[in-house]
Amino acid sequence: MLFLLLLGLVLNEASGAPQEPSCSWNKCADWSKDDNIINVHIVPHTHDDLGWIKTVDQYYFGSKPDLVPVGVQYIYNTVIDEVSKHPDRRFSFAETGFLSRWMSTHNDADKHRLQKLVKSGQIEMIGGGWVQHDEAAAHYVDIIDQMELGLHKLDRLFGECGHAQTAWQIDPFGHSRETANLFALMGYSSLFFARVHYLEKAARLKNKSLEFVWNTSDDLKTKILTGAFYQDNYGPPEGFCFDALCGDDPIIENEDMEGYNLPEKLKLFEAHVKKQASFLRTKHVMLLMGSDFQYTNANAWYTNLDKLIEHVNANPSLGLRLFYSTPTCYVKGLSEASPQLTTKDDDFFPYASSNHSFWTGYFTSRPSFKGMIREASAMLQLVRQLNVLAAEGTENDAEVERMQRASALAQHHDAVTGTAKENVTRDYERRLAAGMKDGESVLHDALSHLSTKKGSTSTLPRQIRCELRNETVCEPIRDLSTFTVTVFNPRGHTMKETIRIPYFSRNAVVLDGKKQTVESQITKTFQNQVQTVQTRAPFELTFPVKVSPLGFSTYFISNSTTRSSTKVTHPIKTSLLTDEDETFIENKLIRVNFDKSGLVSTVLDKTSNVTYPLKQEFLYYEGFDIKNEQTSGAYVFRPKDNTEKRPAAAAKIELSKGSLTQEARQLFNPWISQVIRVTENSKDVEFVWTVGPLPADMNITKDFITRYSFGVKSASSFYTDSNGRQMMKRTRNAHPSFAYENTEPIAANYYPITTVVLLRDETTQATVLNDRSQGASSPFDGVLDVMVHRRSFFDDHWGVEEPLNEPGVDGRGLIVTGTHVVQIGPVKGASDRARIGQHAVFHKPEVTFAAFDGKVDEYITNFETSFSGLRADLPSHAHLLTLAKWSGKKIILRLEHIFQISEDDSISTPVSVDLRTLFTTINVTAKKEVLLAGIREPTTARQDYSDEMVIALHPMEIRTFILDTE
């Protein structure tokens, strides 16, 4: 194993500016340099979930004490009181979302007390994000956004002393390489967490590698000092929990008092510290003194910790030196000791707490909520862009921030994971829905400003989003004979796509902004009585759109019955097929063939005349449900017998063939249906699945999957994305960091996919793009399984105390609709196609509707029907990641190179972007490069070209700028 000599790790090396001497990392306690003395860093902290058993506000105020008798507001109050009593006392706060609530509910005097303690070094802000985000299900865009939101808040409150140095991910259920990479790019000096696969934990204890250097990107050569905690949690040693929620005795130091226990406490403490130290490579030990929602009564903690420190230090024979500390001061001591540390290149998925407890179910739990989070995130990016591009005419900063806060909250490791109680999940959903309603208002105001022509006195018709458009529901246009459709493009490249909208007429005329007729197609909606929403439109209207980068295009829809109007395309109904039936859907590029069971059988690439095997089917596992053993639940996936069940052997199928799209509609049974679609000018095959309500027969847990079988010789390997960015190689029944034990052959081979999973051999690549976070596996060569739905009737005993039994809108059980985009073809060019597809699925076109009187000429006279926020498309390798207001007239811009070096020699090359001529409505006058979160500056200025406003992007690089504008 490789080793690194960690020499002189300099805290905050990426900040550029010198630190104020009073920040916590410059006020560390004096530790012993004696090799015979163990330095014990006592780190008081609290871990406060922004929702789990209770909602975020219930946790903050202390409501519903019958569930959990805690209130985060009291934690802040009592910690501030107690830390203020002695200058040696320290405390570490992590979640900025709760800090923001506390600041908004307290007076200036209280706020100044907290600010004084932070700026004097007694309180350290660690982590710094709005939440401690999940690392399996969170998209990298959302991770960056929620970290930016939290760190920007800390910067405004505390200046340099609010710039968190230590990344603090102590509760998420597994850890991704890309999250660690993002932390490194933000300038963090270290990362700590608690949960590690039980076999990897044993291996790390054995070779003293709990602390290591994590190589986080092959492309960027980034790395970060990382520490996994000695205990399997983030709490204090046994016997030393002094919180109101604990049951440990206090330290009684007076021999004359009943219960005198000082000698026993010191002996127990000494034994723990020396055992922990035996697994470390330095004479520094970090003890976490605190846990979930602790320090509601901080006095009990500090009274006992003061005694512990006093009496241990008064007994030099113990060989221990105790002092209050913080995680960053611990890192400083570790760095000073310069140990040889091992390195790691892979990640920490899947997480298993024991041989039958694999936390791989939460990759998919609450699939509708996961889809809603993705939709809200994509909309947030567009809203932030338009709020900048139309800044002169809109004042929507408050709406944008509410939307950003709702999205950030949803990244919490008990939110996007689907592991909170049902009522808490509903609270997250209400906040997201309110945020998207705010976003709709911003879209309208921005469109009004950008489209209203100079001199016009007309008012833009009110723009409305249809949240259930993917379910063919849009009540606001039901009774309209004419209306406008405005399509927004959040990408940095011209978008040419075919969109589908709910429609209520048998005839349609579609005009673009130049009054040219646009080809369109009306298709009868696929109806499955059990799954169909009553308000579903009877038809879908499909038409191609072209939208400039960061722009919009408006189209005019009329149900006119003129000769040129589009008529309904009627589906071809079939029952079960026979061997003689030749059933297919196609476009000019590909043909998708179906076998007699109604399932996909092959895909013909017409351009190369190559036929690729492809079979797709639905299966499910029955969950383990034996009392008093590990069951399958919100967190854990544990099949009963590792054998998948087939809910239907064949599908009834009907075909709908039009000029723009062709569809095969499959009905497997009342609770499984699917539309398989090909669209003009695309080789992608779209699988739109609708599953649910999963049957509750005999209360049998069901973990439901879709299986794609390709003819790829994948040699036990497959690839999953890490938070939507770098790809991770996975090998069935193996792990690069420890000796694999095959105790759960199905669950142990599931990995999180945020945007993509793929297989490849020497000639062919098969890719599945997903529209929400899910779990995926490859149980056999050439096969990809993706879990799409779950329903359990037993709690899995990891704290939520509630089965994952979502009632859905009518109490029958959750019905979920989602999309997979399947790509299959030659290896050459496949990475390019997949990467672009990932971003296309995430940054879907946003669509708004508005009532319209049918007077197209009058509309065009008063309003622009198209707009571009960029002067030209970005280079194909480049992606505009963030465009948002920062402060005053400053904006924050993030640009990224979306390819890895290893993916394609022709596309994995640097590209350049001229910031001065980038935008159409923004005049950029100056730039300042900052690290990823937007707070710190790099240690050295970088200039790629003679013109400092022209910047270069290298593979996988994200560059962040604060731009001055006028």
Backbone hydrogen bonds, N-H to C=O, Kabsch-Sander energy under -0.5 kcal/mol:
donor,donor_aa,acceptor,acceptor_aa,energy
4,L,341,L,-2.6
6,L,4,L,-0.8
6,L,339,P,-1.8
7,L,5,L,-1.2
8,G,6,L,-0.6
8,G,335,S,-0.5
10,V,8,G,-0.5
11,L,9,L,-0.6
13,E,10,V,-1.3
15,S,12,N,-1.9
17,A,15,S,-2.2
23,C,20,E,-1.6
26,N,23,C,-2.2
27,K,24,S,-1.8
37,I,34,D,-1.9
38,I,319,G,-2.6
39,N,37,I,-0.6
39,N,283,K,-3.6
40,V,38,I,-0.6
40,V,321,R,-3.3
41,H,39,N,-0.7
41,H,285,V,-3.4
42,I,40,V,-0.8
42,I,323,F,-2.8
43,V,41,H,-0.7
43,V,287,L,-2.7
45,H,289,M,-1.5
46,T,92,S,-0.8
47,H,291,S,-2.2
48,D,46,T,-0.6
49,D,47,H,-0.6
51,G,49,D,-1.9
52,W,54,K,-2.3
59,Y,55,T,-2.5
60,Y,56,V,-2.0
61,F,57,D,-2.7
62,G,58,Q,-1.6
63,S,58,Q,-1.1
67,L,64,K,-1.9
68,V,64,K,-1.3
70,V,68,V,-2.2
72,V,59,Y,-2.2
73,Q,60,Y,-2.3
74,Y,71,G,-1.0
75,I,71,G,-1.1
76,Y,72,V,-2.0
77,N,73,Q,-2.1
78,T,74,Y,-2.7
79,V,75,I,-2.4
80,I,76,Y,-2.4
81,D,77,N,-1.9
82,E,78,T,-2.5
83,V,79,V,-3.1
84,S,80,I,-1.7
85,K,82,E,-1.1
86,H,83,V,-1.1
89,R,86,H,-1.3
91,F,122,Q,-1.7
92,S,44,P,-1.6
93,F,124,E,-2.0
96,T,94,A,-0.6
96,T,129,G,-2.5
97,G,130,W,-1.9
98,F,95,E,-0.5
99,L,95,E,-1.4
100,S,96,T,-2.8
101,R,97,G,-1.3
102,W,98,F,-2.6
103,M,99,L,-2.7
104,S,100,S,-1.7
105,T,101,R,-0.8
105,T,102,W,-1.0
106,H,103,M,-0.7
111,K,107,N,-2.2
112,H,108,D,-2.7
113,R,109,A,-1.7
114,L,110,D,-1.8
115,Q,111,K,-2.7
116,K,112,H,-2.4
117,L,113,R,-1.9
118,V,114,L,-2.2
119,K,115,Q,-2.6
120,S,116,K,-1.3
121,G,118,V,-1.2
122,Q,117,L,-1.8
123,I,117,L,-1.7
124,E,91,F,-2.6
125,M,161,C,-0.5
126,I,93,F,-3.0
126,I,124,E,-0.7
127,G,166,T,-3.2
128,G,94,A,-1.1
128,G,126,I,-2.5
130,W,146,Q,-1.6
133,H,131,V,-1.0
134,D,411,Q,-2.4
140,Y,723,N,-2.5
142,D,139,H,-0.5
143,I,139,H,-2.2
144,I,140,Y,-2.5
145,D,141,V,-2.3
146,Q,142,D,-2.6
147,M,143,I,-2.1
148,E,144,I,-2.8
149,L,145,D,-2.5
150,G,146,Q,-1.9
151,L,147,M,-2.9
152,H,148,E,-2.6
153,K,149,L,-1.4
154,L,150,G,-2.1
155,D,151,L,-2.5
156,R,152,H,-2.0
157,L,153,K,-1.8
158,F,154,L,-3.1
159,G,155,D,-1.8
161,C,158,F,-1.1
162,G,159,G,-1.9
163,H,160,E,-1.9
164,A,162,G,-1.4
167,A,165,Q,-0.5
167,A,190,S,-3.0
169,Q,167,A,-0.5
169,Q,192,F,-2.4
174,G,172,P,-1.2
180,A,176,S,-1.7
181,N,177,R,-2.2
182,L,178,E,-2.8
183,F,179,T,-2.2
184,A,180,A,-2.1
185,L,181,N,-2.4
186,M,182,L,-1.3
187,G,183,F,-0.6
187,G,184,A,-1.2
188,Y,183,F,-2.1
189,S,165,Q,-2.3
190,S,165,Q,-1.0
191,L,225,L,-1.9
192,F,167,A,-2.1
193,F,227,G,-2.0
196,V,194,A,-0.6
198,Y,352,A,-2.2
201,K,197,H,-3.0
202,A,198,Y,-1.7
203,A,199,L,-2.0
204,R,200,E,-2.6
205,L,201,K,-2.4
206,K,202,A,-2.0
207,N,203,A,-1.9
208,K,205,L,-0.8
209,S,204,R,-2.7
210,L,279,F,-0.5
212,F,226,T,-2.6
213,V,342,T,-2.9
214,W,212,F,-0.6
214,W,224,I,-2.6
215,N,213,V,-0.7
215,N,344,K,-2.6
216,T,214,W,-0.8
216,T,222,T,-1.7
217,S,222,T,-0.9
221,K,217,S,-1.5
224,I,214,W,-1.6
225,L,189,S,-0.8
226,T,212,F,-3.2
227,G,191,L,-2.6
228,A,210,L,-2.5
229,F,193,F,-2.0
240,F,237,P,-2.1
242,F,240,F,-0.7
246,C,243,D,-1.6
248,D,241,C,-0.7
252,I,250,P,-0.6
253,E,251,I,-0.7
255,E,253,E,-0.6
257,M,254,N,-1.8
260,Y,257,M,-1.4
261,N,252,I,-1.8
262,L,252,I,-1.2
265,K,261,N,-2.6
266,L,262,L,-2.7
267,K,263,P,-2.3
268,L,264,E,-2.5
269,F,265,K,-2.5
270,E,266,L,-2.8
271,A,267,K,-2.2
272,H,268,L,-1.9
273,V,269,F,-2.6
274,K,270,E,-2.4
275,K,271,A,-1.9
276,Q,272,H,-2.7
277,A,273,V,-2.9
278,S,274,K,-1.3
279,F,276,Q,-1.6
280,L,277,A,-1.7
285,V,39,N,-2.9
287,L,41,H,-2.8
287,L,285,V,-0.6
288,L,286,M,-0.5
289,M,43,V,-2.5
289,M,287,L,-0.7
290,G,288,L,-0.9
293,F,47,H,-2.3
294,Q,291,S,-1.6
298,A,295,Y,-0.7
300,A,297,N,-0.7
301,W,297,N,-0.9
302,Y,298,A,-2.6
303,T,299,N,-2.5
304,N,300,A,-1.5
305,L,301,W,-2.8
306,D,302,Y,-2.5
307,K,303,T,-1.3
308,L,304,N,-2.4
309,I,305,L,-2.8
310,E,306,D,-2.4
311,H,307,K,-2.6
312,V,308,L,-2.3
313,N,309,I,-2.1
314,A,310,E,-1.1
315,N,312,V,-1.6
318,L,315,N,-2.1
319,G,316,P,-1.6
321,R,38,I,-2.7
323,F,40,V,-1.6
325,S,42,I,-2.9
330,Y,326,T,-2.1
331,V,327,P,-2.2
332,K,328,T,-1.9
333,G,329,C,-2.1
334,L,330,Y,-2.6
335,S,331,V,-2.9
336,E,332,K,-2.2
337,A,333,G,-1.5
338,S,334,L,-0.7
338,S,335,S,-1.0
341,L,4,L,-2.8
341,L,339,P,-0.6
342,T,211,E,-0.5
343,T,2,L,-0.8
344,K,213,V,-1.6
348,F,175,H,-2.8
353,S,357,S,-1.8
354,S,357,S,-0.7
357,S,354,S,-1.1
358,F,356,H,-0.7
359,W,351,Y,-2.7
359,W,357,S,-0.6
360,T,358,F,-2.2
361,G,635,Y,-1.5
362,Y,635,Y,-1.7
364,T,361,G,-2.1
365,S,361,G,-1.5
370,K,366,R,-2.1
371,G,367,P,-2.0
372,M,368,S,-2.3
373,I,369,F,-2.4
374,R,370,K,-1.8
375,E,371,G,-2.2
376,A,372,M,-2.7
377,S,373,I,-2.3
378,A,374,R,-2.3
379,M,375,E,-2.1
380,L,376,A,-2.3
381,Q,377,S,-1.8
382,L,378,A,-1.5
383,V,379,M,-2.8
384,R,380,L,-2.6
385,Q,381,Q,-1.9
386,L,382,L,-2.7
387,N,383,V,-2.1
388,V,384,R,-0.9
388,V,385,Q,-0.9
389,L,385,Q,-2.7
390,A,386,L,-2.2
391,A,388,V,-1.9
393,G,390,A,-1.7
394,T,390,A,-0.7
394,T,391,A,-0.5
400,V,396,N,-2.4
401,E,397,D,-2.4
402,R,398,A,-2.2
403,M,399,E,-2.0
404,Q,400,V,-2.5
405,R,401,E,-2.7
406,A,402,R,-2.1
407,S,403,M,-2.2
408,A,404,Q,-2.6
409,L,405,R,-2.6
410,A,406,A,-1.5
411,Q,408,A,-1.5
412,H,409,L,-1.7
413,H,132,Q,-1.5
415,A,412,H,-2.5
416,V,410,A,-1.1
416,V,412,H,-1.0
417,T,412,H,-0.6
418,G,415,A,-2.4
421,K,52,W,-2.3
425,T,421,K,-2.4
426,R,422,E,-2.2
427,D,423,N,-1.4
428,Y,424,V,-2.2
429,E,425,T,-2.5
430,R,426,R,-2.5
431,R,427,D,-2.0
432,L,428,Y,-2.3
433,A,429,E,-2.9
434,A,430,R,-2.4
435,G,431,R,-2.3
436,M,432,L,-2.6
437,K,433,A,-1.8
438,D,434,A,-2.2
439,G,435,G,-2.3
440,E,436,M,-2.2
441,S,437,K,-1.6
442,V,438,D,-2.0
443,L,439,G,-2.6
444,H,440,E,-2.2
445,D,441,S,-2.4
446,A,442,V,-3.0
447,L,443,L,-2.7
448,S,444,H,-2.7
449,H,445,D,-2.2
450,L,446,A,-2.8
451,S,447,L,-2.4
452,T,448,S,-1.9
453,K,862,N,-2.8
456,S,453,K,-2.2
464,I,849,F,-2.5
467,E,465,R,-0.7
469,R,466,C,-1.7
471,E,468,L,-1.7
472,T,469,R,-1.9
473,V,468,L,-1.7
477,I,474,C,-1.2
478,R,475,E,-1.8
480,L,477,I,-1.4
483,F,557,I,-2.0
484,T,850,A,-2.5
485,V,555,Y,-2.6
486,T,848,T,-2.5
487,V,485,V,-0.5
487,V,553,S,-2.9
488,F,486,T,-0.5
488,F,846,E,-3.2
489,N,551,G,-2.9
495,M,547,V,-3.1
496,K,494,T,-0.5
497,E,495,M,-0.5
497,E,545,V,-1.6
499,I,497,E,-0.6
499,I,543,F,-2.3
501,I,541,L,-2.3
503,Y,539,F,-2.4
508,A,566,T,-1.1
509,V,558,S,-2.6
511,L,556,F,-2.4
512,D,516,Q,-2.3
515,K,512,D,-2.0
518,V,510,V,-3.3
521,Q,542,T,-2.2
522,I,567,K,-0.9
523,T,521,Q,-0.5
523,T,540,E,-2.6
524,K,569,T,-1.1
525,T,538,P,-2.8
527,Q,525,T,-0.5
528,N,526,F,-0.5
531,Q,528,N,-0.9
532,T,528,N,-2.5
536,R,533,V,-1.9
537,A,472,T,-3.4
539,F,503,Y,-1.8
540,E,523,T,-2.5
541,L,501,I,-2.8
542,T,521,Q,-3.2
542,T,540,E,-0.5
543,F,499,I,-1.9
545,V,497,E,-3.5
547,V,495,M,-2.5
550,L,491,R,-1.9
551,G,489,N,-0.5
551,G,548,S,-1.5
552,F,867,F,-1.3
553,S,487,V,-1.8
554,T,865,T,-2.7
555,Y,485,V,-3.0
556,F,511,L,-2.7
557,I,483,F,-3.0
558,S,509,V,-2.0
559,N,481,S,-2.0
565,S,562,T,-1.6
566,T,508,A,-3.5
568,V,506,R,-0.5
569,T,522,I,-3.6
570,H,568,V,-0.7
572,I,655,L,-4.7
573,K,571,P,-0.7
574,T,653,I,-1.1
577,L,596,K,-1.1
581,D,578,T,-1.0
583,T,581,D,-0.7
583,T,594,F,-0.6
585,I,592,V,-1.9
587,N,590,I,-2.3
591,R,604,L,-1.8
592,V,585,I,-3.2
593,N,591,R,-0.6
593,N,602,T,-2.5
594,F,583,T,-2.3
595,D,599,L,-2.8
598,G,595,D,-2.0
601,S,593,N,-3.0
602,T,593,N,-0.9
603,V,612,Y,-2.5
604,L,591,R,-3.0
605,D,603,V,-0.6
605,D,610,V,-3.0
606,K,589,L,-2.6
606,K,604,L,-0.9
607,T,589,L,-0.7
608,S,605,D,-0.6
609,N,605,D,-1.9
610,V,605,D,-1.0
612,Y,603,V,-3.2
612,Y,610,V,-0.5
614,L,601,S,-2.1
615,K,709,S,-2.0
617,E,707,R,-1.9
619,L,705,I,-2.3
620,Y,645,K,-2.1
621,Y,703,D,-2.4
623,G,701,T,-2.0
624,F,638,R,-3.1
629,E,626,I,-1.6
632,S,624,F,-1.9
633,G,631,T,-0.5
633,G,636,V,-2.3
637,F,358,F,-1.8
638,R,636,V,-0.6
640,K,622,E,-3.6
644,E,642,N,-0.5
645,K,620,Y,-3.9
651,A,597,S,-3.0
652,K,667,L,-2.5
653,I,575,S,-0.5
654,E,665,R,-1.9
655,L,572,I,-2.6
656,S,663,E,-2.7
658,G,656,S,-0.6
658,G,661,T,-2.1
662,Q,678,V,-2.2
663,E,656,S,-3.2
664,A,676,I,-2.5
665,R,654,E,-3.6
666,Q,664,A,-0.6
666,Q,674,Q,-3.5
667,L,652,K,-2.6
668,F,666,Q,-0.5
668,F,672,I,-2.0
669,N,672,I,-1.4
672,I,669,N,-1.7
673,S,690,T,-2.3
674,Q,666,Q,-2.3
675,V,688,V,-2.5
676,I,664,A,-2.8
677,R,675,V,-0.5
677,R,686,E,-2.8
678,V,662,Q,-2.3
680,E,660,L,-2.7
682,S,679,T,-1.4
685,V,822,V,-2.3
686,E,677,R,-2.8
686,E,684,D,-0.5
687,F,685,V,-0.5
687,F,820,H,-3.3
688,V,675,V,-3.2
688,V,686,E,-0.6
689,W,687,F,-0.8
689,W,818,G,-1.6
690,T,673,S,-2.8
691,V,816,V,-2.5
692,G,671,W,-2.7
694,L,814,L,-0.5
699,N,696,A,-2.2
700,I,697,D,-1.5
701,T,699,N,-0.6
702,K,791,R,-2.6
703,D,621,Y,-2.5
704,F,702,K,-0.6
704,F,789,H,-2.6
705,I,619,L,-2.9
706,T,786,V,-2.6
707,R,617,E,-3.3
708,Y,784,L,-3.1
709,S,615,K,-3.2
709,S,707,R,-0.5
710,F,708,Y,-0.6
710,F,782,G,-3.7
711,G,613,P,-0.7
714,S,712,V,-1.6
717,S,714,S,-2.0
718,F,730,R,-2.2
719,Y,758,L,-2.5
720,T,728,M,-2.2
721,D,756,V,-1.6
722,S,726,Q,-2.2
723,N,721,D,-0.8
725,R,722,S,-1.7
728,M,720,T,-3.3
730,R,718,F,-3.5
732,R,716,S,-3.2
734,A,731,T,-1.2
738,F,735,H,-0.7
740,Y,738,F,-0.6
743,T,741,E,-1.9
748,A,744,E,-2.5
749,N,746,I,-1.4
750,Y,747,A,-1.5
751,Y,776,A,-2.6
753,I,774,Q,-3.0
757,V,768,V,-1.9
758,L,719,Y,-2.3
759,L,766,A,-2.6
761,D,764,T,-2.3
765,Q,825,G,-2.7
766,A,759,L,-2.4
767,T,823,Q,-3.2
768,V,757,V,-2.8
769,L,821,V,-2.9
770,N,755,T,-1.6
771,D,819,T,-1.2
774,Q,753,I,-2.4
775,G,787,M,-0.6
776,A,751,Y,-2.6
777,S,785,D,-2.3
783,V,780,F,-1.9
784,L,708,Y,-2.8
785,D,777,S,-3.0
786,V,706,T,-2.5
787,M,775,G,-2.7
788,V,704,F,-2.3
789,H,704,F,-1.4
791,R,702,K,-2.1
792,S,804,L,-2.6
805,N,803,P,-1.8
811,G,807,P,-0.5
813,G,807,P,-2.7
814,L,806,E,-1.2
816,V,691,V,-2.6
818,G,689,W,-2.2
820,H,687,F,-2.4
821,V,769,L,-2.2
822,V,685,V,-3.2
822,V,820,H,-0.6
823,Q,767,T,-2.6
825,G,765,Q,-1.8
827,V,763,T,-1.9
830,A,827,V,-2.1
831,S,827,V,-0.6
833,R,829,G,-2.1
834,A,830,A,-2.6
835,R,831,S,-2.8
836,I,832,D,-2.2
837,G,833,R,-1.9
838,Q,834,A,-2.6
839,H,835,R,-1.7
840,A,836,I,-2.0
841,V,837,G,-2.5
842,F,838,Q,-1.9
843,H,839,H,-3.0
844,K,842,F,-1.4
846,E,488,F,-1.4
848,T,486,T,-2.3
849,F,464,I,-2.9
850,A,484,T,-1.5
852,F,482,T,-1.1
856,V,854,G,-1.5
859,Y,855,K,-2.0
860,I,856,V,-2.7
861,T,857,D,-1.9
862,N,858,E,-1.4
862,N,859,Y,-0.5
863,F,859,Y,-2.6
864,E,451,S,-3.3
867,F,552,F,-1.9
869,G,549,P,-1.7
870,L,549,P,-1.1
871,R,918,L,-2.1
874,L,492,G,-2.7
878,A,875,P,-1.9
879,H,896,E,-2.5
881,L,879,H,-1.0
881,L,894,R,-1.8
882,T,894,R,-1.4
884,A,892,I,-2.0
886,W,890,K,-2.5
887,S,890,K,-0.7
890,K,887,S,-2.8
891,I,963,L,-2.0
892,I,884,A,-2.9
893,L,961,F,-2.7
894,R,882,T,-2.4
895,L,959,R,-2.3
896,E,879,H,-2.5
897,H,957,E,-2.4
898,I,877,H,-2.5
898,I,896,E,-0.6
903,E,900,Q,-1.5
904,D,900,Q,-0.6
908,S,904,D,-2.6
909,T,907,I,-1.4
911,V,953,L,-2.1
913,V,951,I,-2.5
915,L,913,V,-0.8
915,L,949,M,-2.9
918,L,915,L,-0.9
920,T,869,G,-1.9
924,V,922,I,-0.8
925,T,923,N,-0.5
925,T,964,D,-2.8
926,A,964,D,-1.1
928,K,962,I,-1.6
930,V,960,T,-2.4
931,L,936,R,-3.1
932,L,185,L,-1.7
934,G,931,L,-2.4
937,E,15,S,-1.0
945,Y,950,V,-0.5
948,E,946,S,-0.8
950,V,947,D,-2.0
951,I,913,V,-2.9
951,I,949,M,-0.6
953,L,911,V,-3.0
956,M,897,H,-0.5
956,M,899,F,-0.8
957,E,954,H,-2.6
959,R,895,L,-2.9
960,T,930,V,-0.8
961,F,893,L,-2.8
962,I,928,K,-2.8
963,L,891,I,-2.9
963,L,961,F,-0.6
964,D,926,A,-2.7
965,T,889,K,-0.6
966,E,923,N,-1.6
